[in-house]
Amino acid sequence: MKFSSLLTGALMMGSAIAGAITNTDAVPADSSASLDKVVLPITTANSRGASAIEPKVITKVIMDKANDVLTSTPLAGLKRHRRRTPSTSSIEPRALPPLRWPYANSAVKIRGVSLGGWLVVENFITPSIYGQTNNPHIIDEWTFGSLQPRSTAIRILQQHLNSFMSEDDIRQIAAAGLNHVRIPIGYWAFEVGNGEPFLKLNQWELLKTAVGWCAKYGLKVLIDLHAAPGNQNGFDHGGRRGVNAWAGNATNVQRTVNILQTMSREFSQPKYASSVTALELLNEPVTDRNVVLDFYQRAYEVVRYPNGRSSPPSPLLVVVGDEFINPAFSDYWNDKLRPPTYEAVSIDSHIYTIFDDNALRLSSQDRINYYCSLKPKWAAANNVHWQMVGEWTPAFTDCAGGINGRNRGSRYDGSLKGSRGRINSCAQRSGDASTFTAKYKRLLGSMWEAQVDANEGGIGWLMWTWKTEAKAAEDWSYQKGLQYGWIPRDPTKRPNGIRC
């Protein structure tokens, strides 16, 4: 699960939301949420497990609470020009070749979850995987394969791969009224180079097995290449924390293109017509924008035409990560990857508001208002490319154990090195959902409703994540949200009355 885009900000939306939830939840009275103006930096280091990465500010969002104005500063190094938004009918002709999901139908929304922590391991989702190593220096899949006996590593990881997700999980997802599943996979499922300690086991076969389960229960699948050779962002879920060497190595970029071609050749086949609808080229690249854009163009070619231009084009939607240059606040993407050269392209934005001290100090009402302020922005962006929000969470603290990286603390309770100081206790704000108070569950439900409603301003959403290990980060679990009631059984319902 992943990474932040627009860290924070809030736009007062008036009486439609005001009063729906109180401001007595998480923040002290002297926090920045009480100021008339709050400046909130959007950085490239606001992801799960990213606390060791030096943040780079890419823009700032300013909330003027007194005047109900939300603005952003220009993105450094990007050409600014007037947003030119095509008419609302301009997307429809792009559905060439015929796609497997009606993205142009505004009445049909993607509603789904990611199978996070399965084929790409994340400590905060499955802490027992790293816990079994008894080695605090094992913090990602690189060190998992290099700092313990290989036979031990294979035994632990294989047991996890074969048991963490099952057909019953897919049945439960379908029963919850969802229609999509996003499945992250790392490049090491396909090939491992010399000196790379990653474990190539049966991840690729398990991915195809899961796709079969999804077809059985009527779920559509977005396949997400979550980690590339050399790591495209420096985060632990990119494979190796603190290393961001993908863009500087042409061989690694080409390896990534080759893997995408392999996946497109497989999933473009007619036997997957009822299941796989989309392929995401690369999760959360945070690196040289020119390299990423060139890669996207090359990868598009092999995904759209996996068997060459002389063969029929792939019916898969091509999904590109926004690099945290968010279409809600930037027109960077308006003239990129557009028809007629590039057909059926979607932009994926990830929204988290918990990996920054200022963001954590927002009152619940201001956080909801911020989410809701994005709805018309997603609708406008959707007129340029199909716009999805492929990662987000109802959690509004970083209290989940390991969320900032293994053996690291939380900004919320002040235990993370470099944080501004304690905001509040993390007790009963993550971990075992059976300990959550009714008030906390109501707040989680309100955050869920606000984001679901706002994210349907585009083509839809996929929450991070479906499940976690028992008693670990259960505020992030869609499954536990259903069990304990902060997520409704029908994703179109709003029990707390939060509508943007």
C-alpha positions in Angstrom: 0.0 0.0 0.0 1.4 2.9 -0.8 2.4 6.4 -1.1 1.2 9.8 -0.7 0.2 12.2 -3.2 -1.5 15.3 -2.0 -0.7 15.2 1.5 -3.1 17.6 2.9 -5.2 20.7 2.9 -8.8 21.2 3.5 -11.5 23.3 1.9 -14.6 24.2 4.0 -17.5 22.8 2.0 -20.3 24.4 3.9 -23.3 23.1 5.7 -23.6 20.0 3.5 -20.8 18.4 5.5 -20.4 20.7 8.5 -22.0 19.2 11.5 -21.9 15.7 10.1 -19.0 14.9 12.4 -17.5 16.7 15.4 -14.0 18.0 15.7 -13.4 16.5 19.1 -11.5 13.5 17.8 -7.7 13.5 17.4 -6.1 16.9 17.5 -5.2 19.2 20.4 -6.7 22.7 20.4 -3.3 24.4 19.6 -2.7 22.3 16.5 -2.2 23.7 13.1 -5.8 22.7 12.2 -7.0 25.6 14.3 -5.1 28.2 12.3 -6.9 30.4 9.7 -4.2 29.4 7.1 -2.4 26.0 7.0 0.5 25.4 4.6 0.9 21.8 3.8 3.9 20.6 1.7 3.3 17.8 -0.8 6.5 15.7 -0.9 7.9 12.7 -2.6 8.4 10.9 0.7 4.9 10.4 2.0 4.6 6.6 1.5 4.4 3.6 3.6 7.9 2.8 4.8 9.4 6.1 3.5 10.5 7.7 6.7 14.2 7.0 5.8 13.9 8.9 2.5 14.8 12.6 2.4 11.6 14.4 1.4 11.6 16.6 -1.7 8.8 19.2 -1.7 7.1 19.3 -5.1 4.3 21.7 -4.2 2.4 23.2 -1.3 -1.3 23.3 -0.6 -2.6 26.3 1.3 -5.8 26.1 3.2 -7.4 29.5 4.0 -10.1 28.5 6.4 -11.3 32.0 7.0 -12.1 32.5 3.3 -12.8 29.0 2.2 -10.1 28.9 -0.4 -7.7 26.1 -1.3 -4.7 26.9 -3.5 -1.5 25.3 -4.5 1.9 26.8 -5.5 3.4 26.1 -8.9 5.3 22.8 -9.2 9.0 23.5 -9.4 10.5 22.9 -12.8 7.2 22.3 -14.5 5.8 24.6 -17.3 2.6 26.2 -16.1 -0.1 27.0 -18.6 -3.8 27.5 -18.6 -5.7 24.3 -18.1 -7.6 23.5 -21.2 -10.2 20.9 -20.4 -11.8 19.0 -23.3 -15.6 18.5 -23.4 -17.0 15.7 -21.3 -17.6 13.6 -24.4 -14.0 13.7 -25.5 -13.0 10.5 -23.6 -15.4 8.2 -25.2 -13.8 7.9 -28.7 -10.6 6.8 -27.0 -11.9 3.4 -26.1 -9.9 1.8 -29.0 -9.5 -1.1 -29.1 -12.7 -2.2 -27.4 -12.0 -2.4 -23.7 -13.2 -4.9 -21.1 -14.8 -2.4 -18.8 -17.1 0.6 -19.7 -14.8 3.4 -18.5 -16.7 6.0 -20.6 -19.9 5.2 -18.8 -20.1 7.8 -15.9 -22.8 5.7 -14.2 -20.5 2.7 -13.7 -17.6 3.2 -11.2 -14.6 1.1 -10.3 -15.1 0.0 -6.7 -12.3 -2.2 -5.4 -9.4 -3.1 -3.2 -5.8 -4.1 -3.5 -4.4 -7.4 -2.5 -1.5 -5.6 -0.7 1.2 -7.4 1.2 0.7 -10.7 -0.7 3.0 -11.1 -3.8 5.0 -8.0 -2.6 5.5 -8.2 1.1 5.0 -5.2 3.4 5.9 -5.3 7.0 3.0 -3.4 8.4 0.5 -5.7 6.6 2.2 -9.0 7.6 4.7 -8.3 10.4 5.2 -12.0 11.2 7.1 -12.5 7.9 9.9 -10.3 9.0 9.4 -11.2 12.7 10.2 -14.8 12.1 13.7 -13.8 10.9 14.6 -12.6 14.4 16.9 -10.0 12.6 16.0 -6.3 13.0 18.1 -5.5 10.0 15.8 -7.3 7.6 13.5 -4.5 6.5 12.5 -5.3 2.9 12.5 -8.1 0.4 16.2 -7.4 -0.6 17.5 -7.9 3.0 15.0 -10.7 3.5 16.8 -12.6 0.8 20.3 -11.5 1.7 20.6 -11.4 5.5 19.5 -14.9 6.4 20.0 -18.5 5.1 18.3 -18.8 1.7 16.5 -22.0 2.7 15.0 -20.2 5.7 13.9 -17.3 3.5 12.3 -19.6 1.0 10.5 -21.5 3.7 9.0 -18.4 5.3 8.1 -16.6 2.1 6.6 -19.7 0.4 4.3 -20.4 3.3 3.1 -16.8 3.2 2.6 -16.8 -0.6 0.6 -20.0 -0.5 -1.7 -19.0 2.4 -2.2 -15.3 2.8 -4.7 -15.0 0.0 -7.3 -17.7 -1.0 -10.3 -18.1 -3.1 -12.4 -17.3 -0.1 -10.9 -13.8 0.0 -12.0 -13.3 -3.5 -15.5 -14.6 -2.7 -15.7 -12.2 0.2 -14.6 -9.2 -1.9 -17.3 -10.0 -4.5 -19.9 -10.4 -1.7 -19.0 -7.0 -0.4 -20.4 -5.4 -3.6 -17.0 -4.6 -5.1 -16.2 -5.1 -8.7 -12.4 -4.7 -9.0 -9.2 -6.1 -7.5 -5.8 -4.6 -7.9 -3.0 -7.1 -7.6 0.5 -5.8 -7.0 3.5 -8.0 -8.2 7.2 -7.4 -8.1 9.6 -7.8 -11.1 11.3 -10.7 -9.3 8.3 -12.9 -10.0 9.6 -12.9 -13.6 13.4 -12.8 -13.5 16.2 -12.0 -11.0 19.6 -10.7 -12.1 23.1 -11.5 -10.9 23.6 -10.1 -7.4 19.9 -9.6 -6.7 18.8 -11.6 -3.7 15.1 -11.5 -4.4 13.2 -14.8 -4.2 11.6 -15.9 -7.5 9.1 -18.5 -6.3 5.6 -19.1 -7.6 4.4 -15.4 -7.6 3.6 -15.4 -11.3 1.6 -18.6 -11.1 -0.2 -17.4 -8.1 -1.1 -14.2 -9.9 -2.7 -16.2 -12.7 -4.5 -18.4 -10.1 -6.0 -15.3 -8.4 -7.1 -14.0 -11.8 -9.0 -17.3 -12.3 -10.7 -16.9 -8.9 -11.7 -13.3 -9.8 -13.2 -14.6 -13.1 -15.2 -17.1 -11.1 -16.8 -14.5 -8.9 -17.3 -11.8 -11.5 -14.5 -9.5 -10.4 -12.3 -7.4 -12.8 -8.5 -7.2 -12.2 -6.0 -4.5 -12.5 -2.5 -5.9 -12.5 0.1 -3.6 -11.0 3.8 -3.8 -11.5 4.7 -2.7 -8.0 8.5 -2.9 -8.0 11.0 -2.6 -10.8 14.7 -3.6 -11.1 16.8 -1.0 -9.1 13.7 0.3 -7.3 11.8 3.2 -8.8 11.2 5.1 -5.6 13.4 4.1 -2.8 10.6 2.8 -0.6 10.6 -0.6 1.0 7.6 -1.7 -1.1 9.8 -1.0 -4.1 12.0 -3.9 -3.0 15.0 -2.2 -1.4 14.5 0.7 1.0 16.8 3.7 0.5 17.9 2.7 -3.1 16.4 4.5 -6.1 18.5 3.3 -9.0 16.0 2.3 -11.7 16.0 5.5 -13.8 19.8 5.7 -13.9 20.2 2.3 -15.4 19.0 1.8 -19.0 19.2 -2.0 -18.7 16.8 -2.0 -15.7 14.4 0.2 -17.6 14.5 -2.2 -20.5 14.0 -5.2 -18.2 10.8 -3.5 -16.9 9.5 -2.9 -20.4 10.1 -6.6 -21.2 8.2 -7.7 -18.1 5.2 -5.6 -19.1 5.3 -7.1 -22.6 5.2 -10.6 -21.0 2.2 -9.7 -18.9 0.3 -8.0 -21.7 0.9 -11.0 -24.0 -0.5 -13.3 -21.3 -3.5 -11.2 -20.1 -4.5 -9.9 -23.5 -5.5 -13.4 -24.5 -9.3 -14.0 -24.9 -9.3 -16.5 -22.0 -8.9 -13.5 -19.7 -11.7 -11.4 -21.3 -13.9 -11.7 -18.3 -11.3 -10.9 -15.7 -8.2 -8.8 -16.5 -9.1 -5.3 -17.6 -6.0 -3.1 -16.9 -2.3 -3.1 -16.5 -0.5 -0.5 -14.4 3.0 0.2 -15.9 4.8 1.0 -12.7 3.7 1.8 -9.1 4.7 5.2 -7.7 7.8 6.2 -9.7 9.6 9.0 -7.8 12.6 9.8 -10.0 13.7 11.6 -13.2 10.4 12.7 -14.9 12.0 12.6 -18.3 13.0 9.0 -17.9 9.6 8.1 -16.6 7.8 9.7 -19.5 10.1 8.0 -22.0 9.5 4.7 -20.2 5.7 5.2 -20.2 5.8 5.8 -24.0 7.9 2.7 -24.7 5.9 0.6 -22.2 2.6 1.7 -23.8 3.8 0.3 -27.2 4.5 -3.2 -25.8 1.4 -3.3 -23.7 -1.0 -2.0 -26.4 0.8 -4.1 -29.1 2.4 -7.0 -27.2 2.8 -9.1 -30.4 3.7 -6.2 -32.7 1.8 -3.7 -34.8 0.9 -6.4 -37.3 -1.2 -8.2 -34.6 -4.5 -7.0 -33.0 -4.0 -4.4 -30.2 -4.5 -5.4 -26.6 -7.9 -4.6 -25.0 -6.2 -3.7 -21.7 -6.5 -0.2 -20.2 -3.0 1.2 -19.8 -2.6 2.8 -16.3 0.1 5.2 -15.5 1.0 6.5 -12.0 0.9 10.3 -11.7 4.4 10.5 -10.1 2.8 12.6 -7.4 2.2 15.3 -10.0 -1.4 15.2 -9.2 -4.0 16.1 -12.0 -6.1 17.7 -9.3 -3.6 20.5 -8.9 -1.4 20.3 -12.0 -1.9 20.4 -15.8 1.3 18.5 -16.3 -0.6 15.5 -17.8 -2.9 17.5 -20.1 -0.6 17.3 -23.1 1.0 13.9 -22.4 0.0 10.4 -23.5 -3.0 11.7 -25.5 -4.8 10.3 -28.5 -4.5 9.5 -31.3 -1.0 8.2 -30.5 -1.9 6.9 -27.1 -5.4 5.4 -26.7 -7.2 4.2 -23.5 -4.8 5.6 -20.9 -5.7 6.2 -17.3 -4.0 8.2 -14.6 -3.7 6.7 -11.2 -3.3 9.0 -8.2 -2.6 7.9 -4.6 -4.0 9.9 -1.8 -2.7 9.6 1.8 -3.0 12.4 4.4 -1.0 10.8 7.3 2.7 10.9 6.4 3.3 14.5 7.4 3.1 16.2 10.7 0.8 19.0 9.5 -1.5 16.5 7.8 -1.8 14.5 11.0 -2.9 17.6 12.9 -5.9 18.3 10.8 -9.2 18.0 12.5 -11.5 15.3 11.2 -13.8 17.9 9.7 -11.0 19.6 7.8 -9.7 16.3 6.6 -13.1 15.3 5.2 -13.5 18.7 3.6 -10.1 18.3 1.9 -11.2 14.9 0.5 -14.4 16.4 -0.7 -12.7 19.4 -2.3 -11.0 16.9 -4.7 -14.2 15.5 -6.2 -14.7 18.3 -8.8 -11.0 18.2 -9.5 -11.2 14.5 -10.3 -14.1 15.2 -12.6 -12.2 17.8 -14.5 -9.1 15.6 -14.8 -11.4 12.8 -16.0 -12.0 14.9 -19.1 -8.3 14.6 -20.1 -7.5 11.0 -19.1 -9.6 8.5 -17.3 -8.8 9.4 -13.6 -8.7 6.8 -10.9 -7.6 6.9 -7.2 -5.8 3.6 -7.0 -4.7 3.8 -3.4 -6.1 5.5 -0.2 -7.1 4.5 3.3 -9.7 5.5 5.9 -6.9 5.5 8.5 -6.1 9.0 9.6 -3.0 8.3 11.8 0.4 6.7 11.1 0.0 4.5 14.2 0.0 1.2 12.3 3.1 -0.8 13.4 5.8 -0.6 10.7 3.8 1.8 8.5 6.9 4.1 8.3 9.2 1.2 7.9 10.2 -1.7 10.1 11.5 -0.8 13.5 10.4 2.8 13.1 7.8 4.7 15.2 5.0 7.0 14.5 4.7 10.8 14.0 1.4 10.7 15.7 2.7 9.7 19.1 6.1 11.3 18.5 8.1 8.1 18.5 9.4 8.5 14.9 12.8 10.1 14.8 12.5 13.6 13.3 8.8 14.1 14.0 7.6 17.4 15.4 6.4 15.9 18.7 3.5 13.9 20.1 0.0 14.7 18.8 -1.8 12.0 20.8 -1.5 8.4 21.9 -1.7 5.6 19.4 -3.6 3.4 21.8 -6.7 1.9 20.2 -6.0 3.8 16.9 -4.5 0.8 15.0 -3.7 -2.9 15.5 -6.5 -5.0 16.8 -9.9 -3.7 15.6 -11.7 -5.4 18.5 -10.2 -2.7 20.8 -11.4 0.2 18.7 -14.0 2.4 20.4 -17.3 3.2 18.8 -16.2 6.8 18.3 -13.0 5.7 16.5 -14.9 3.3 14.2 -17.4 6.1 13.4 -14.5 8.4 12.4 -13.0 5.6 10.2 -16.4 5.2 8.6 -16.7 8.9 7.9 -13.2 9.0 6.3 -14.1 6.0 4.2 -17.4 7.6 3.0 -15.8 11.0 2.2 -13.1 9.4 0.1 -15.4 7.0 -1.7 -17.8 9.7 -2.6 -15.0 12.1 -3.7 -13.1 9.5 -5.7 -16.1 8.7 -7.8 -15.7 12.1 -9.4 -13.4 10.1 -11.7 -13.8 6.6 -12.9 -13.5 5.1 -9.4 -11.3 3.8 -6.6 -9.4 0.9 -5.2 -8.7 1.0 -1.4 -5.4 -0.1 0.2 -5.8 -2.8 1.3 -8.1 -5.9 1.5 -6.6 -7.5 4.6 -3.8 -7.5 7.1 -2.6 -10.2 9.5 -4.8 -10.6 12.6 -4.4 -7.7 15.0 -2.0 -5.8 12.7 -3.0 -2.5 11.2 -6.6 -3.4 11.0 -7.7 0.2 10.5 -6.2 -0.3 7.0 -8.2 -3.5 6.3 -11.4 -3.5 4.2 -12.1 -6.9 5.5 -12.1 -5.8 9.1 -14.0 -2.6 8.2 -16.8 -4.9 7.0 -16.6 -7.1 10.1 -16.7 -4.2 12.6 -19.0 -2.0 10.7 -17.1 1.1 9.7 -17.4 0.0 6.0 -20.9 -0.8 4.8 -21.7 -4.1 3.0 -23.0 -2.0 0.1 -20.3 0.4 -1.1 -22.9 2.8 -2.4 -24.4 3.4 1.0 -23.3 6.2 3.4 -24.4 5.3 6.9 -22.7 8.4 8.4 -24.3 10.7 5.9 -21.0 11.9 4.4 -21.7 13.0 0.8 -19.6 15.5 -1.1 
